[in-house]
């Protein structure tokens, strides 16, 4: 019902958007006298802002066409090397990449598409052979393709590593830090030759009892039944995943926005001012960020609920009770996989210390194989995107990869 109401609201705004688009054209036409007045510029800006914030968005493209490999730009080709119902393993293939350290980036399945890590991938490409988990919107997966939960997530990570073979380094950004650590522990215990050479865990909820954030508190404040009743709904008939139970992306986006509502309102106020002023560069920069940020995907209900319970309520990994398909996961089995953790001082999603807790769990890993980086004055997104990621964090990640290659 909730999803159907949302779709009805989207359909209802279509005529409004049409009117706003027509208004922009009319009010900015050079032959219209109003186009040269303050009233015309402000009204046109308001029309464009309403049009922009209500438009329907589809999955963005990575759009990475070349990489500067030192001797000039080299073309990149996106190749799906392994396809599963809920994810594909995507390779950014280019000439000469075979000689570079192989890094598999595990993107979060947390509402946004893997393209949110475009900046992460772009920065890695010059010195690494990069793969990424490109998650599928759950509303596009027919019910006949089966369910997907946290156990399946770990299955996928191990399957991807086994497909790539020995010598792969794995980077988990945020939420997948837990399943990546679990997969590495299981593969280490089995002496699997495809276990990763190293793992980089970035802003992940390994132990959310440490410096809990607002999302951590929310997960603790309600029962699992409350989440199932209030945020889980069925995909409507207009999508391939009709009747699949999901946590809708639009609900998660609402949560993201309300966490920093004042900041987002200020950003859109500035967008309005730039539109009035005709500052095309500033408008483009704003839209580039929000086109990605406002594009969301649905999560399978069983995965979302199992993650809430296992990671945020039971704290199963640090408590030593985490299981995969009824098999206990023991991070102590990791003895030869390099470990690097990265945290941001201002992270309001995964608090300082939550990711670093992985070092204590990997109790049998030699100290020489462990690294930690604390990035000052940086929030959650800043540890894998932007200037500090490129200039301060990436060089240390590359050092950690080379040290274990």
N, C-alpha and C positions, 0 to 999 in steps of 0.2 A: 504494500500500500504506500509506504513512504517513498519508494523509488518511483512509483507511478505518479504521485503528486509532484515530485521533482520534475519528471518529464513533462507533465502538463504545464507546469510553470515555465519551463523552457519554451514549449510550443507557444504559450501565450505571449511571451516577449518577442516573438518573431516579428509581429506587426509593428511593435514599438521600435525595434531595431531598424526595420525598413524605413520608418518615418524619420528616425535619427540620421540614417545615411542620406536620405533625400534632403534633409535639412542642412547637412554639411555641404552638399554639392551646391545647393541654392545660395547659402550664405557666404560661400567662398568664391562664387563665380565673379570674375573681374568686372562683368557688366552690371552686377547688382550693386547699387549704391550703398546698401547696408554692409557690404563686404569691407568697406573702408572706414567703418565706424566702430567705436568701442562696443556698442551693443551687438553688432554683427559678429565681431570676433569672439566675444564672450559666449554668445548663443551657439555659434559653430563649435566652440571648444566644448561646451556642455553636451551638445549632440554627439560629438566624437567620443567623449568620456563615457556616456551612457552606452553607446554602441560597443565600445571596447570592453567594458566590464561585463556585458551581458552576452557576448558572442559565444558560440559553441566551439570548443577547441578539440582538435584531433591530436593524436600522438605526434610529437615533433620528430624531425629527422636529426641525426647526429650532425650531418652536414660537414664532416671533416674530409676534405677532398685532397689535401696535400699535407706533407710534413717536411719541415726543413731539417734535412739529415746532414747538414754541414756543407755539402757541395751543391746546394740549391734545393728547390722544392721537389719532392718525390710524390707521385700520385698514390693515393690510398684507395683500396677497394674493400668494401664491407662484405664479408663472406660468412654466411651461417654454416658453421661446421658441425653443429649438432642441434637437432630440433626436438623439443619435448612439448607436450600440450600446454604447459604453463610457462615455458621459457625456451629461448634459443641461445646457444653459445655463439656469440658474434666475434669474428676476428677482423681486426683492422690490418689487412694484409698489404704489404708493400715490398718493394725490392730490397733485399738485404736484411730483412727483419729476422731471418733464421739465425743470424749470428748474434742477435741481441738477447739479453735475459728475458725469458718468457714470463709475463705477469698476467694472471687472470683476476680481473676486478669483479668482485661480487657486489652488484648494486643492491641497494635496499629495496625490499618489496614492502613499501610502506606508504603507498598513495601516489607517489610521483613515478614517472617512467625513468628508465635507466639513463635517458638523455639528460637528466639533471646532472649527471657526472660528465657531461661533455668537456668541461674545463679540466677535469681530472684526467681524462683520457688524452686530451690534446697535449697536456703538459708531459705525460708519460711517454708519448709516442717517439720523440727524437732518440731516446736511449733505451727503449724497451719494445719487445714484441707483445702487443696488447690484445687481450681478449676481454669480453665483458658478458655478464649474464643479463640478457635483455628480456625482462619479465613481460608476460602477456597479460593484458587486461582481463580479469576473471569474467567479465560480462561477455567476452568474446569466445569463451571456451564452452562448448556444448556440454551439458550435464553428462552425456554418454561417455565423455573422455575421463570421467572419474573425479574423485575428490583430490584435494591438495592440502596437506597440513605441514606442521613443522618437521615431522619425520620425512615427508616427501622432499622438503627443502634440503635436508641433509643428504638425502639420496641424490638429488640433482648435483650438489656440490661435488660429491664423491665421483659421480658418473662423469662430470666434466673434467675433473682432474685425471681420472683414469683414461679418458679419451685423449687428453693432451699428452699423457705419459710422464715419465720421470723428468725432473728438472724444472717444474713449474713453481713459480712464486705466486701466492694468493694474497690479494688485498681486499679486506672487507670494510665497507664504508657504512658505519652506523649499525643498524639493526642486524645485518648478517654476521656481525662479529661472533655472536653466540653459536649459530649453526656452523660457521667456518671452524671455530675452535673445536666444536664437537666432532665435525667430520675429520679434522686433522688428528684428534685423539683416537678415533676409531681406526683410521688408516695406520696410525703409528702402532697401535696395539696389534694390528694384523700384519705388521711389517710389510705393508703394501708398497711396492716400489714406486707407485705413482703419488705417494704422499708428498705434500708440498715441501720444497726446499726451505721456504720461509713463509711466514704469514705476518701481514701488517694489518693490525686492527685499529681502526680510526673512529673515535667517538662512539664506541659501542657499549651496550648495556650489559656488560659481563656481570656486574654486581650492583644492582640498583638500590641496595641498602645504603650505599656510600653517597653522601651529598645528594639526596633525592631531589629531583626537579618536579615541576608542575605535572608533566605527563606521568611520572612515576607515582606521584601522590594520587592522581586520578585513578590509576590502575589499582592502587591499594584501597581506595576509599569505597569501591563498589564490588559487589559479588560478581562472579562470572555470569550468573543468571541475569543480573541487571544489564550487563553488556549485550547478552544474547537478546534480551527483550527490547532494548532501546536503540541499538545501532546495527543490528543485523536485519537484512531484508532480502527479498527475492528480486532477481533481475526480471524486468518486464518483457513482454512478448516481442518487442521490437529489436531485441539483440540475440545473437547466436546462443548466448548462455542463458536463455529463458529458463526461469525457475531455479537457477543456481543461487544458493544462499551466499550473500556477500556482505562485506563491510564496504559501503559505497565510498568512492573517492571523494564525492562532494561533501560527505560528512567529515572525512579526515581533513579536507581543505578548510572547512569551517573551523575546526579545532586549531589548525596552524595559524589561521588569520586572527582568531580571537586571542591567541597567546601574545601576539604583538600587534594588537589592533591599532594603537596610536601610531606606530611606525608605518603601517600600511596606509592609514588614512592620510598621514602627512605626505607619503610618497605620491598618492593619487592627487592630493591638493597641488603638489608641485607639477605633476603631469598636466593638470588643468592650466596652471600658470604658463608652462612651456608651450602649450597649445595656443593660448591667447597670444603669446609673444612670437609664435612662429619659429621657436627654437627646435628645429628638426633633429639635431644631434641628440639633445637631451631627451626628446620624445622617443627616439629610436632606442636609446640606452634603456629607458624605463620599460618600453614594450618588449625588448629582448629578454629582460629578466622575468617580467610577469607573464609573458607568453608561455614560458617554461613552468613557472611557479603555479600558475592557475590551471595547468593541464594535469589532470589526475586520473588514476585508474582504480578499479574496484579490487578488493582483496578477497580471496576465498574465506568464507566464514570460519571453517574449521582451522585454517592456518592462523587467522587473527585470534580466535579464542584460545587456541592452544598456546600461542605465544604470550598472551596476557597472563594465563595461569602459570605457565612454566617459568617464564623469565621474570615477570614483574610481580607476581603474587607469591609463588612458591620459592623463588630464588633458587631454582633446582641446581643450577650449575655450581655456584659457590657453596651450596649446602651439601653437595655430593650425591644428590638424588636424581640427577638428570639421566633420562634413559632415551634410547633410540630403538624403536621396535622391541621394547621390553629388554633391551640390553643396556647395562649401565655404561655410561660414558665416563672415562677416567682421564682427565687432562694430565695426570701424572705419568701416563704412558708415553707422553711426548718427551723424547730425549735427544733428538737430533734435528729438529725443525726450528730454524731461527724465528724468534718472536720479537716484533716491534709493536709498541702501542703508541698512539698519538692522541693527545687530548688538547682541547682549547680552554683557556682560562675562563671564558665567558659563555661556555656551552650551556644552553638552557634546555637541551634535550637529554644529553648524557652528562651528568655532573662529573666534575674533576675527581678522579680516583676510580670511577666505575670501570673504565677500560683497563687501567693499569692493574686492576685486580687479577687479570689473566696471568701475571707473573707469579703470583702466589699459587695459583691453581696448577701451573706447570712446574710443580715442585722438584721434578727430577731433571729439568732442563738446565744445563750448565749456565752459570752466570754470564759467561762469554758469549752465549747465544741470545742474550736478552738485551733489548734496548727500549728506552722510553723517551718520548719527546713531549714536553709541555710547551705549548705555544701561547705566549702571553698576548693579552688584549685581543683574543680571537674567539668568535662564537662558533656554533656548530657548523654552519655552512662554510665558514672561512678555513676550516682545516682541510677541505678537499677542493676548494674553488677559490679563485682570486689571487691577489698579489702575494699574500703570506704563504699560501699553498705553493705557489710557483717558486718563490724566492727563498723561503726558509724551511719549509717542510719537505718538499720534493727532493732537494739535495740529500737530506738525511735518509729518506726512503731509498733513494738510489744507492747510497752507501751500504745500507742494510741488505739490499738485494745482492749487490756485488760481494759482500762479505760472506754470503751463504750460497753463492752461485757455483 
